[in-house]
């Protein structure tokens, strides 16, 4: 298992768009941050957990993760996620 590959696609102080490339078995560890996050599944399958709710998503699915929510994912099938954060995540620069 490895960490996904992160690529910042665009950013301004108010918004950041990031591509995450996952291989099957990769995970995004449970974490939280003050940013609102929108996730779009470009390809692959994932099991996400947001607070106490777990669900699976696939290509074309999208959802919002509220500020402060504890969340993470497990990649079930290799693919890409496109995440948007508001405001920008300066820790990604």
Buried (B, 14 or more C-beta within 10 A) or exposed (E): EEEBEEEEEEBEEEBBBBBBBBBEEBBBEEEBBEBBBBBBBEBBBBBBBBEEEEEEBEEEBEEEBEEEBEBBBBBBEBBBBBBBBBBBBEEEE
